[in-house]
Amino acid sequence: MTTDPDRIRHVLVCPQEFKGSLTGAEAAAAIAEGVRRALPDAEVVLLPMADGGPGTVAIVAAATGGALVRHTVRGPLGTPVEAAYARVERSGAPPLAVIEAAAAAGLTLLPASDRDATRASTFGVGEQIRHAIDAGLTRIVLGVGGTATNDGGAGAAQALGVRLLDLAGADLPPGGIHLARLARIEAATAARLAAVDLSIAVDVRNVLLGDEGATAVYGAQKGLADWQAPALEYALTRWARTLDRDLRLDVAERPGSGAGGGLPVGLLAAMPQARIESGAALVGDAIGLREAIAAADLVITGEGGLDAQTAYGKAVAHVAAVAAEMQTPCIAVAGSVDGLPVGIADAEPLASAGASIDEAIAHATERAADATATVLARWLSSHP
C-alpha cells in the first residue's frame, strides 16, 4: 500500500451521484478540484461510478466511448418518452447494451402529484430490451434503480411477449394492481430471447414480498398510500404464485427480486436465464474500474450519505472493496458521514459542524471541493 505522500502522483476520483445535488460527473469534477488544491502536481483521473440507477447509461457511455441509442417507449403511465441506452463496442467481444430502467419508468419522469404505484408500468423497460435485441445486441446489462413502478416487472414481461390473462382470457392492462385478476400466464415464445445474456443490475437485496419487500419498503416514495398497500401486496403475491405454477419460476424470495418495484421478477419471467447481480460490480466491470484502481496511488470516492452499513450494490462500497483488494488506499467525501464502510480509511462530510444539510446541498459543488481538500490533507498528515 502506498503510504508516502510524496508518492501520491496518480489519484483516481470515482464517486457516485449525490442524490438531490450532484450527478456522478459533477461530483467527480468537484472532488478533483479539491485534490488539485492539496496535491497540485498529482495526475487526477475522473471515473464517475453508478449502481444501475439514474445516470448509469451516461456514465458508461462517457467512460467507454459508447454510443447513445435513442428511441421512444411508453413511460410509466403510458405517455411516450424518449429513452436512451449505451451501445459499447469492445475488441474481441460482442457489443454490449447498457440500459437503465429509469429512462423508461423512472420516478423523475412523473411530478409528485402524478405518482401512482398501483398504475405505473415497466412496459417501456421491456421495449428498451426489445429495441436492443432488434439491433442485434445479445449482451445486456439492465439497471433497475430509480423506478416509479411497483408492478413486479409485469409490464416488462408483457412487452417481451409474456401473456398475462384474466379468467376471460383477456390480457391484463398495465399496472401492478391488475395482477389481482391474474388467472393464467403464457410464456414468451420468441426463441431469440433465450440467446440473450441479460444481467440485472440491482443496488438492494430486498425480496419481492413481505415486510422487506418492494411494496412495504419502497411503495410510499412511489406515491402508494397506506390503504393501497395491502391490495398491491396481494396482487404481487398472486403474480408470484402464478409464475411458480405456470412457468415453474420461483423467484419471489430471491435476494434482489424486489429491486425496482420487483422488476427483476418480470424480466426473469421473460428470460429465465437472466442473472440478478450487484449493480455497482456490473458498472465497474463495464467502465474498467479495476484497471483504473490498479494504476492509482490513491482512490477518492463519495456519495450522498455514508455509513458503516453502506454495502451491497452501492457504488462506494464496491469501489472501496476493489481498492482494498488491490491494497490501494481509499478515502471519501459524502453529504453526511455516520460511519466508515470497510475499506475507506477516512471521510469528510459536505455539511460542516453547525451547517445544515440543506445548506450543503445548495452549495454542493464548493462544499465537495472543500471537503476533499480537508480529508486529503488530514489523510496525508497521518501518513508521514
C-alpha positions as CSV (number, residue, x, y, z in Angstrom):
1,M,0.0,0.0,0.0
2,T,1.2,3.5,-0.8
3,T,1.8,5.4,2.4
4,D,4.4,8.1,1.4
5,P,2.6,11.3,0.4
6,D,5.5,12.1,-2.0
7,R,4.5,9.1,-4.0
8,I,0.8,10.2,-4.4
9,R,1.2,11.1,-8.1
10,H,-1.9,9.4,-9.6
11,V,-5.3,10.0,-7.9
12,L,-8.4,8.2,-9.1
13,V,-11.7,10.1,-8.4
14,C,-14.8,7.8,-8.7
15,P,-17.9,9.0,-6.8
16,Q,-21.4,8.1,-7.5
17,E,-24.2,10.7,-7.6
18,F,-25.0,12.8,-4.5
19,K,-28.8,12.4,-4.8
20,G,-30.6,15.7,-4.9
21,S,-27.5,17.8,-5.5
22,L,-24.7,16.4,-7.8
23,T,-24.6,13.9,-10.6
24,G,-21.7,11.5,-10.6
25,A,-19.8,13.6,-13.2
26,E,-20.4,16.8,-11.2
27,A,-19.3,15.2,-8.0
28,A,-16.1,13.9,-9.7
29,A,-15.3,17.4,-11.0
30,A,-15.8,19.0,-7.6
31,I,-13.7,16.4,-5.9
32,A,-10.9,16.8,-8.5
33,E,-10.8,20.5,-7.7
34,G,-10.2,19.7,-4.0
35,V,-7.4,17.2,-5.0
36,R,-5.6,19.8,-7.0
37,R,-5.6,22.2,-4.0
38,A,-3.9,19.6,-1.8
39,L,-1.8,17.9,-4.4
40,P,-1.2,20.3,-7.3
41,D,1.3,18.1,-9.0
42,A,-0.7,14.9,-9.0
43,E,-2.4,13.5,-12.1
44,V,-6.1,13.3,-11.4
45,V,-8.3,10.8,-13.3
46,L,-12.1,11.1,-13.2
47,L,-14.1,7.9,-13.4
48,P,-17.7,8.6,-12.0
49,M,-19.5,5.5,-10.8
50,A,-23.1,4.3,-10.7
51,D,-25.0,1.3,-9.4
52,G,-27.6,0.7,-12.0
53,G,-29.9,3.7,-11.2
54,P,-30.4,7.0,-13.0
55,G,-27.2,8.2,-14.7
56,T,-25.8,4.8,-15.3
57,V,-26.1,5.0,-19.1
58,A,-24.4,8.4,-19.3
59,I,-21.5,7.3,-17.1
60,V,-20.9,4.1,-19.0
61,A,-21.1,5.9,-22.4
62,A,-18.7,8.6,-21.2
63,A,-16.2,6.1,-19.8
64,T,-16.2,3.7,-22.7
65,G,-16.9,6.0,-25.7
66,G,-20.1,4.1,-26.2
67,A,-22.8,5.4,-28.5
68,L,-26.2,6.6,-27.1
69,V,-29.1,4.9,-28.9
70,R,-32.3,7.0,-28.6
71,H,-35.8,5.7,-29.1
72,T,-39.3,6.3,-28.0
73,V,-41.0,4.0,-25.4
74,R,-44.0,4.0,-23.1
75,G,-43.4,6.0,-19.9
76,P,-44.6,4.8,-16.5
77,L,-48.2,5.9,-17.1
78,G,-48.2,5.2,-20.8
79,T,-47.2,8.6,-22.2
80,P,-44.4,8.3,-24.8
81,V,-41.0,9.2,-23.6
82,E,-37.6,9.3,-25.3
83,A,-35.1,6.9,-23.7
84,A,-31.5,6.1,-24.5
85,Y,-29.2,3.2,-23.8
86,A,-25.5,2.8,-24.4
87,R,-24.0,0.6,-27.1
88,V,-20.5,-0.3,-26.0
89,E,-18.1,-1.9,-28.6
90,R,-15.3,-4.0,-27.3
91,S,-12.4,-5.6,-29.2
92,G,-12.8,-9.3,-29.4
93,A,-16.2,-9.3,-27.7
94,P,-19.8,-8.9,-28.8
95,P,-21.2,-5.4,-28.3
96,L,-22.9,-4.6,-25.0
97,A,-26.1,-2.7,-24.4
98,V,-26.3,-0.9,-21.0
99,I,-29.9,0.1,-20.2
100,E,-31.3,1.9,-17.2
101,A,-35.0,1.3,-16.3
102,A,-35.3,4.8,-15.0
103,A,-35.1,6.1,-18.6
104,A,-38.5,4.5,-19.4
105,A,-40.1,4.0,-15.9
106,G,-38.2,6.5,-13.7
107,L,-39.6,8.3,-10.7
108,T,-38.2,11.6,-12.0
109,L,-40.4,11.2,-15.2
110,L,-43.5,12.0,-13.0
111,P,-44.4,15.0,-10.9
112,A,-45.1,14.0,-7.3
113,S,-48.8,14.6,-7.8
114,D,-49.0,12.0,-10.6
115,R,-47.1,9.2,-8.9
116,D,-49.3,6.1,-8.6
117,A,-47.6,2.8,-7.9
118,T,-50.8,0.9,-8.5
119,R,-51.0,2.0,-12.1
120,A,-47.3,2.6,-13.1
121,S,-45.9,0.0,-15.5
122,T,-42.5,-1.2,-16.6
123,F,-43.8,-1.9,-20.2
124,G,-41.3,0.7,-21.6
125,V,-38.4,-1.2,-20.0
126,G,-39.3,-4.2,-21.9
127,E,-39.5,-2.1,-25.1
128,Q,-35.9,-0.9,-24.4
129,I,-34.7,-4.5,-24.2
130,R,-36.6,-5.4,-27.3
131,H,-35.1,-2.5,-29.2
132,A,-31.6,-3.6,-28.2
133,I,-32.3,-7.1,-29.3
134,D,-33.8,-5.9,-32.6
135,A,-30.5,-4.0,-33.1
136,G,-28.6,-7.3,-32.8
137,L,-27.3,-6.9,-29.2
138,T,-27.3,-10.1,-27.3
139,R,-25.4,-8.9,-24.2
140,I,-27.4,-6.6,-22.0
141,V,-26.8,-5.0,-18.6
142,L,-30.0,-3.5,-17.2
143,G,-30.0,-1.3,-14.1
144,V,-33.3,-1.3,-12.3
145,G,-32.9,1.6,-9.8
146,G,-35.0,4.7,-9.6
147,T,-38.3,3.4,-11.0
148,A,-41.8,4.9,-10.3
149,T,-43.2,1.3,-10.6
150,N,-44.2,-1.5,-8.3
151,D,-45.7,-3.9,-10.8
152,G,-43.3,-6.8,-10.2
153,G,-41.9,-6.3,-13.7
154,A,-45.2,-7.5,-15.2
155,G,-45.2,-4.7,-17.8
156,A,-41.7,-5.5,-19.0
157,A,-42.7,-9.2,-19.2
158,Q,-45.7,-8.3,-21.4
159,A,-43.6,-6.1,-23.7
160,L,-41.3,-9.1,-24.2
161,G,-44.1,-11.4,-25.2
162,V,-45.3,-13.0,-21.9
163,R,-49.1,-13.0,-21.8
164,L,-50.9,-12.3,-18.5
165,L,-54.5,-13.3,-18.8
166,D,-57.6,-12.9,-16.7
167,L,-60.4,-15.5,-16.3
168,A,-62.0,-14.5,-19.6
169,G,-58.7,-15.0,-21.4
170,A,-58.1,-11.2,-21.9
171,D,-54.7,-9.6,-21.5
172,L,-54.4,-7.6,-18.3
173,P,-53.9,-3.8,-18.6
174,P,-50.8,-2.1,-17.3
175,G,-50.3,-1.6,-13.6
176,G,-49.5,-3.9,-10.7
177,I,-52.9,-3.6,-9.1
178,H,-54.4,-5.6,-12.1
179,L,-52.3,-8.6,-11.2
180,A,-55.0,-9.3,-8.6
181,R,-57.1,-10.6,-11.5
182,L,-54.3,-12.8,-13.0
183,A,-55.6,-16.2,-13.9
184,R,-53.0,-17.6,-16.3
185,I,-49.6,-16.9,-17.7
186,E,-48.3,-17.9,-21.1
187,A,-44.6,-17.8,-21.6
188,A,-42.9,-15.7,-24.2
189,T,-42.5,-17.6,-27.5
190,A,-39.7,-15.6,-29.2
191,A,-36.8,-18.0,-29.4
192,R,-34.2,-15.2,-29.7
193,L,-34.9,-14.2,-26.1
194,A,-33.2,-17.4,-24.9
195,A,-30.0,-16.3,-26.7
196,V,-29.7,-13.0,-24.7
197,D,-27.2,-12.7,-21.9
198,L,-29.0,-10.4,-19.5
199,S,-27.5,-9.2,-16.3
200,I,-30.0,-7.4,-14.0
201,A,-28.1,-4.8,-12.0
202,V,-29.6,-4.1,-8.6
203,D,-28.4,-2.0,-5.7
204,V,-30.5,-3.6,-2.9
205,R,-31.2,-7.2,-1.8
206,N,-34.9,-6.8,-0.9
207,V,-37.2,-9.6,-1.9
208,L,-40.5,-9.1,-3.8
209,L,-42.9,-9.7,-0.9
210,G,-43.3,-9.2,2.8
211,D,-42.0,-6.7,5.4
212,E,-38.7,-6.3,3.5
213,G,-40.4,-6.4,0.1
214,A,-40.9,-3.9,-2.7
215,T,-44.3,-2.6,-1.6
216,A,-43.5,-2.3,2.1
217,V,-40.1,-0.7,1.8
218,Y,-40.4,1.5,-1.3
219,G,-44.1,1.9,-2.1
220,A,-44.5,5.2,-0.2
221,Q,-41.8,7.0,-2.2
222,K,-43.7,6.0,-5.4
223,G,-47.0,7.5,-4.3
224,L,-48.5,4.4,-2.7
225,A,-50.9,5.3,0.2
226,D,-51.0,3.1,3.3
227,W,-54.5,1.9,2.5
228,Q,-53.5,0.8,-1.0
229,A,-50.5,-1.3,0.1
230,P,-52.4,-4.5,1.2
231,A,-54.2,-4.6,-2.2
232,L,-50.9,-4.2,-4.2
233,E,-49.1,-6.8,-2.0
234,Y,-52.0,-9.2,-2.7
235,A,-51.7,-8.6,-6.4
236,L,-47.9,-9.2,-6.4
237,T,-48.4,-12.4,-4.3
238,R,-50.8,-13.7,-6.9
239,W,-48.2,-12.8,-9.6
240,A,-45.5,-14.7,-7.8
241,R,-47.7,-17.8,-7.2
242,T,-49.0,-17.9,-10.7
243,L,-45.4,-17.7,-12.1
244,D,-44.5,-20.6,-9.9
245,R,-47.5,-22.6,-11.0
246,D,-47.5,-21.9,-14.8
247,L,-43.8,-21.2,-15.6
248,R,-42.2,-23.2,-12.7
249,L,-40.4,-19.9,-11.8
250,D,-39.9,-19.4,-8.0
251,V,-38.1,-16.1,-7.7
252,A,-40.1,-14.1,-5.1
253,E,-37.7,-14.9,-2.3
254,R,-34.5,-14.4,-4.4
255,P,-32.4,-11.6,-3.0
256,G,-32.7,-8.5,-5.2
257,S,-36.1,-9.6,-6.7
258,G,-37.8,-6.6,-5.0
259,A,-35.4,-4.0,-6.6
260,G,-37.0,-1.5,-8.9
261,G,-40.5,-2.4,-7.7
262,G,-39.9,-6.1,-8.4
263,L,-38.7,-5.5,-12.0
264,P,-36.3,-8.5,-11.9
265,V,-39.2,-10.9,-11.5
266,G,-40.8,-9.8,-14.8
267,L,-37.5,-10.0,-16.6
268,L,-36.9,-13.5,-15.3
269,A,-40.4,-14.4,-16.4
270,A,-39.5,-13.5,-20.0
271,M,-35.8,-14.6,-19.8
272,P,-35.3,-17.2,-17.0
273,Q,-31.6,-17.4,-17.9
274,A,-31.1,-13.8,-16.7
275,R,-29.0,-13.2,-13.5
276,I,-29.5,-10.8,-10.7
277,E,-26.2,-9.2,-9.8
278,S,-24.7,-6.2,-7.9
279,G,-25.2,-3.1,-10.0
280,A,-22.0,-1.4,-8.9
281,A,-20.0,-4.5,-9.8
282,L,-21.5,-4.7,-13.3
283,V,-21.0,-1.0,-13.9
284,G,-17.4,-1.2,-12.6
285,D,-16.7,-4.0,-15.0
286,A,-18.2,-2.0,-17.9
287,I,-16.1,1.1,-17.2
288,G,-12.8,-0.6,-16.3
289,L,-12.8,0.3,-12.6
290,R,-10.4,-2.5,-11.5
291,E,-7.8,-1.4,-14.1
292,A,-8.1,2.2,-13.1
293,I,-7.6,1.4,-9.4
294,A,-4.6,-0.7,-10.3
295,A,-3.0,2.3,-11.9
296,A,-3.7,4.7,-8.9
297,D,-1.8,5.6,-5.8
298,L,-5.0,6.9,-4.1
299,V,-8.7,6.5,-4.7
300,I,-11.3,9.1,-3.6
301,T,-15.0,8.1,-3.8
302,G,-18.2,9.6,-2.4
303,E,-22.0,9.7,-2.3
304,G,-24.9,11.5,-0.6
305,G,-24.8,9.5,2.7
306,L,-22.0,7.4,4.0
307,D,-22.3,5.0,7.0
308,A,-21.0,1.7,8.2
309,Q,-23.9,-0.1,6.5
310,T,-23.1,1.1,3.0
311,A,-23.0,-2.2,1.4
312,Y,-24.5,-4.5,-1.3
313,G,-24.8,-3.0,-4.7
314,K,-23.7,0.5,-3.7
315,A,-21.0,2.1,-5.8
316,V,-19.0,3.5,-2.9
317,A,-18.8,0.1,-1.2
318,H,-17.7,-1.6,-4.4
319,V,-15.0,1.0,-5.1
320,A,-13.7,0.6,-1.5
321,A,-13.8,-3.2,-1.8
322,V,-11.8,-3.3,-5.0
323,A,-9.3,-0.7,-3.6
324,A,-8.8,-2.8,-0.5
325,E,-8.3,-5.9,-2.6
326,M,-5.6,-4.1,-4.6
327,Q,-4.1,-2.5,-1.4
328,T,-4.7,1.0,-2.7
329,P,-5.8,3.5,-0.1
330,C,-9.3,4.9,-0.4
331,I,-10.9,7.9,1.2
332,A,-14.2,9.6,0.7
333,V,-16.4,12.6,0.9
334,A,-20.2,12.5,1.4
335,G,-23.2,14.7,2.2
336,S,-23.2,13.1,5.6
337,V,-20.9,10.7,7.3
338,D,-22.2,8.4,10.0
339,G,-19.6,5.7,9.8
340,L,-17.0,4.3,7.5
341,P,-17.6,1.2,5.4
342,V,-14.9,-1.4,5.3
343,G,-12.1,-0.2,3.0
344,I,-12.5,3.5,3.5
345,A,-9.7,5.0,5.6
346,D,-11.2,8.4,6.2
347,A,-14.1,10.6,5.1
348,E,-15.3,14.2,5.3
349,P,-18.9,15.4,5.2
350,L,-20.1,18.3,3.0
351,A,-22.1,19.7,5.9
352,S,-19.5,21.1,8.3
353,A,-20.2,21.4,12.0
354,G,-23.2,23.6,12.7
355,A,-24.2,23.7,9.0
356,S,-27.4,22.2,7.7
357,I,-27.8,19.5,5.1
358,D,-29.9,21.9,3.1
359,E,-27.1,24.4,3.0
360,A,-24.6,21.8,2.0
361,I,-26.9,20.7,-0.9
362,A,-27.3,24.4,-2.0
363,H,-23.5,24.7,-2.2
364,A,-22.7,21.1,-3.0
365,T,-20.0,21.8,-5.6
366,E,-17.9,24.1,-3.5
367,R,-18.5,22.0,-0.4
368,A,-17.4,18.8,-2.1
369,A,-14.2,20.5,-3.2
370,D,-13.6,21.9,0.3
371,A,-14.3,18.5,2.0
372,T,-11.9,16.8,-0.4
373,A,-9.1,19.2,0.4
374,T,-9.8,18.7,4.1
375,V,-9.9,14.9,4.2
376,L,-6.9,14.6,1.8
377,A,-4.8,16.9,3.9
378,R,-5.7,15.0,7.1
379,W,-5.0,11.7,5.5
380,L,-1.7,12.8,4.2
381,S,-0.7,14.2,7.6
382,S,-1.4,10.8,9.2
383,H,0.8,9.0,6.7
384,P,4.2,10.7,7.0
